[in-house]
């Protein structure tokens, strides 16, 4: 594999690590569009000819959904014209698709200039790093951490539900929510998301993780409007989609008749009992907040996702094909 720059190399390796197979990187690719009868060449006005550098990552197979990533390593902020160009690429691919749906993402460690947000939001492109709020400069390492978070979150979100991401600015907003807390490394608690139990005091992601790290899982429960992880030491974590409560509390609510649980990267259906047995007695070893769900590393070899009304479980061991659950 030949890379044009270090940004491409790191982005490709991250996407491949998260998604496994189905990640490609092509240079000077002549843009073609799908058709039910034949393959056409998409026509764009003006020089140069529409030949693009694209990292394509398949995030869902049925129906097929792909993430098209433009990696821009520049010595200045990306311009609205560069965002507009990628919007045209993604728009054309979707317009003439024979079934595949495409989401667009632009990664530019140097940041984005004025006018980029309008194009990205109206054409439903994700931007990394974020543009809203305080537009700070980020290190390449930070931008790559943002990119990995977005790829992981997009994979899981698309496997669970996709159609609502197609309408602008849904995907733009989704990506922004995934990376907004990197802006100045502000505590997520400032937005009123993390609270301690039973007092309901405002807290933060770091305090939440400190409270659950190393503690072993005893039970998983889903009730109407929320899901719980019960840990040793009388610690309970509750997630309702917008708020995360943790600490010394009781599990309460009306139990669901049907708890939605998934396993492995394809997010195959499984039972709550299967997930419970896989994580029972294992310690929490990491955590990440992806907005629509919260994910915890379990015993250094599993990722447990907590959703409203259910859970998902994925092995983090490689090779992926030999560690299916």
ChimeraX attribute file (.defattr): number of C-alpha atoms within 10 A of each C-alpha:
attribute: neighborCount
match mode: 1-to-1
recipient: residues
	/A:1	7
	/A:2	9
	/A:3	13
	/A:4	11
	/A:5	11
	/A:6	11
	/A:7	18
	/A:8	22
	/A:9	15
	/A:10	17
	/A:11	23
	/A:12	22
	/A:13	14
	/A:14	20
	/A:15	24
	/A:16	15
	/A:17	17
	/A:18	19
	/A:19	20
	/A:20	18
	/A:21	12
	/A:22	14
	/A:23	20
	/A:24	15
	/A:25	19
	/A:26	14
	/A:27	13
	/A:28	11
	/A:29	12
	/A:30	14
	/A:31	19
	/A:32	17
	/A:33	19
	/A:34	19
	/A:35	13
	/A:36	9
	/A:37	7
	/A:38	8
	/A:39	12
	/A:40	12
	/A:41	11
	/A:42	15
	/A:43	12
	/A:44	14
	/A:45	7
	/A:46	7
	/A:47	6
	/A:48	7
	/A:49	12
	/A:50	18
	/A:51	12
	/A:52	16
	/A:53	18
	/A:54	20
	/A:55	20
	/A:56	21
	/A:57	26
	/A:58	20
	/A:59	28
	/A:60	24
	/A:61	12
	/A:62	10
	/A:63	11
	/A:64	12
	/A:65	20
	/A:66	21
	/A:67	22
	/A:68	23
	/A:69	25
	/A:70	22
	/A:71	22
	/A:72	19
	/A:73	19
	/A:74	11
	/A:75	10
	/A:76	12
	/A:77	17
	/A:78	21
	/A:79	14
	/A:80	17
	/A:81	12
	/A:82	15
	/A:83	24
	/A:84	17
	/A:85	15
	/A:86	23
	/A:87	22
	/A:88	13
	/A:89	21
	/A:90	21
	/A:91	17
	/A:92	19
	/A:93	21
	/A:94	17
	/A:95	14
	/A:96	18
	/A:97	15
	/A:98	15
	/A:99	14
	/A:100	17
	/A:101	20
	/A:102	24
	/A:103	25
	/A:104	23
	/A:105	28
	/A:106	23
	/A:107	25
	/A:108	23
	/A:109	25
	/A:110	21
	/A:111	25
	/A:112	24
	/A:113	14
	/A:114	11
	/A:115	13
	/A:116	20
	/A:117	21
	/A:118	14
	/A:119	18
	/A:120	25
	/A:121	17
	/A:122	14
	/A:123	24
	/A:124	27
	/A:125	29
	/A:126	26
	/A:127	30
	/A:128	25
	/A:129	28
	/A:130	27
	/A:131	18
	/A:132	11
	/A:133	8
	/A:134	10
	/A:135	14
	/A:136	14
	/A:137	15
	/A:138	16
	/A:139	11
	/A:140	16
	/A:141	11
	/A:142	14
	/A:143	24
	/A:144	20
	/A:145	15
	/A:146	22
	/A:147	25
	/A:148	19
	/A:149	19
	/A:150	23
	/A:151	22
	/A:152	18
	/A:153	22
	/A:154	23
	/A:155	22
	/A:156	21
	/A:157	17
	/A:158	16
	/A:159	19
	/A:160	14
	/A:161	9
	/A:162	16
	/A:163	8
	/A:164	10
	/A:165	18
	/A:166	14
	/A:167	12
	/A:168	15
	/A:169	17
	/A:170	18
	/A:171	25
	/A:172	24
	/A:173	18
	/A:174	21
	/A:175	27
	/A:176	20
	/A:177	16
	/A:178	23
	/A:179	21
	/A:180	21
	/A:181	17
	/A:182	18
	/A:183	18
	/A:184	12
	/A:185	8
	/A:186	12
	/A:187	18
	/A:188	17
	/A:189	19
	/A:190	12
	/A:191	13
	/A:192	15
	/A:193	19
	/A:194	25
	/A:195	22
	/A:196	20
	/A:197	19
	/A:198	12
	/A:199	11
	/A:200	12
	/A:201	11
	/A:202	15
	/A:203	21
	/A:204	19
	/A:205	18
	/A:206	13
	/A:207	15
	/A:208	20
	/A:209	17
	/A:210	12
	/A:211	16
	/A:212	26
	/A:213	16
	/A:214	17
	/A:215	19
	/A:216	21
	/A:217	21
	/A:218	20
	/A:219	18
	/A:220	23
	/A:221	21
	/A:222	28
	/A:223	20
	/A:224	15
	/A:225	15
	/A:226	24
	/A:227	27
	/A:228	27
	/A:229	19
	/A:230	23
	/A:231	24
	/A:232	15
	/A:233	12
	/A:234	11
	/A:235	20
	/A:236	24
	/A:237	24
	/A:238	25
	/A:239	24
	/A:240	19
	/A:241	18
	/A:242	13
	/A:243	15
	/A:244	25
	/A:245	24
	/A:246	25
	/A:247	22
	/A:248	15
	/A:249	17
	/A:250	15
	/A:251	15
	/A:252	14
	/A:253	13
	/A:254	10
	/A:255	15
	/A:256	16
	/A:257	9
	/A:258	12
	/A:259	19
	/A:260	18
	/A:261	22
	/A:262	23
	/A:263	22
	/A:264	20
	/A:265	22
	/A:266	17
	/A:267	17
	/A:268	13
	/A:269	12
	/A:270	18
	/A:271	16
	/A:272	19
	/A:273	11
	/A:274	14
	/A:275	21
	/A:276	17
	/A:277	13
	/A:278	14
	/A:279	21
	/A:280	15
	/A:281	17
	/A:282	19
	/A:283	21
	/A:284	23
	/A:285	19
	/A:286	17
	/A:287	21
	/A:288	16
	/A:289	18
	/A:290	21
	/A:291	18
	/A:292	18
	/A:293	21
	/A:294	19
	/A:295	20
	/A:296	22
	/A:297	22
	/A:298	28
	/A:299	16
	/A:300	15
	/A:301	13
	/A:302	21
	/A:303	24
	/A:304	21
	/A:305	23
	/A:306	28
	/A:307	23
	/A:308	22
	/A:309	22
	/A:310	23
	/A:311	27
	/A:312	26
	/A:313	28
	/A:314	23
	/A:315	21
	/A:316	19
	/A:317	13
	/A:318	12
	/A:319	11
	/A:320	16
	/A:321	10
	/A:322	9
	/A:323	13
	/A:324	14
	/A:325	16
